[in-house]
Amino acid sequence: MISRLLSTPRRRVAAVLTVTSVVVAFGSWALWPVHDSSCVVYSGAYVPMNAAKAEVEAAMQRAYDKALADGACGPKRARFHNWTE
């Protein structure tokens, strides 16, 4: 079955590219920095429904920075930084 799948050079290249893209996708997902799950931040600011995405993200970042400075939240971390604990 596997020998038929990899029988031609085109199929081998396609298989290698597929496996590589899966590894890269999982690696980027696993290493993407995330907030601590116990940290929920509400901006408390009025942002209109039709506001630009950058404006909404800026309001959320300001609220997170304030919570971080107040000690309510921890800094971003890798997704699996403490999976051995």
Secondary structure as GFF3:
##gff-version 3
##sequence-region A 1 85
A	DSSP	alpha_helix	2	5	.	.	.	ID=ss1
A	DSSP	alpha_helix	9	31	.	.	.	ID=ss2
A	DSSP	alpha_helix	53	70	.	.	.	ID=ss3
###
